Amino acid sequence: MTSTHINLNFVTDIINDKRTPMKLINIKRKTQLEQRHTREMGVLTTNVTYIKKMLFNLIPLATLHKYRETYYGEIKDCEECVLAK
C-alpha cells in the first residue's frame, strides 16, 4: 500500500510542478579545440564553437553555426575562412 501511495505522490508532484516543461528540441553551444592547417602558418590550434540543434538534449539534428576565435580576439565564421585547402 505504501508503494502505491508514493507513486501517487510522485504523479501529483509532476502535475503540480511549476518549472518549465521538458522541451523536445533544444539549442546547445559546445566549444572544442581543433587543429587547422595552412601552408603559410602550419598548424593552428584554435577553439571552435558549434551551435547545434538537439533532440531531447541527446541526439544532434543539425549544426546551425560554427565559428572560431582568433589569437587577437576576433570572431570568424568557419565557412568564410577555410584554412585546410
N, C-alpha and C positions, 0 to 999 in steps of 0.2 A: 504493500500500500504506500509506503513512503517513497518508493521509486516513481510511482505514478504522480504523486504529489510534487516531487522535484521536477519531473518533466513538464507538468502543467505550469509551474512557476517559471521555468525556462521559456516556455512559449509565450507567456504573458509578458515577460521581460523583453522579449524580442518585439512583440507587438507595441509595447509602450515605449520603446527606445526612441529618444528624440534626436539621435545622431543622424548624420546623412546616410541615406540608403546606399547599398553596395552598387557601384557603377559597373556596367558591362565593359565599357571602353574607357581607358584612361590614357593620359599623355605622360610619358616618362622621359626624363633627361638623364643621360649617362655619359660621363667623361672617362675616356681611356687613353692610355699612352700608345701612340702609333709611330712607326718609323716610315719616313718618306725619303725618297731618293731623287737627287738631281745630279746632273753632270757637273755643274759648277760648284755646288756646295758639298756634294757627297751625301752622307746620311744625315737626315734631320729628324730628331725625335721631338714630337710635339703632342700636346693634349688635343684630342679631337672629341667634340661633344656631339652626341647623336640625340635627336629628339624623335622618339618613336611613339606610334600609336599601339597600345597594348590591349589585348582582350583578357579580362579577368586579372589583370596585372601579372599574367604569366606568359601569354603567347604573343609575340610581336606580330603585328599585322602589316605595318608599313613604316618606313623611315621618312618622316616629314621633312627634316632638315638636318644638315651635317655641316659644322663649321669648326674652325681651329683658331687658336690664339697665337700670334707671332711672338717673337722674343721681345719686341718693343711694345706689346700690349694691344696691337691692332687685331681686330676680329676679321677673318677672311672666310668666305664661303669655300668649302672644299670642292664644289663643282666648277667654280670660276678658275681656280688655280690648280691645275692638275700637275703635281710635281713629278710623278712617275710616268714618264713618256718613253 
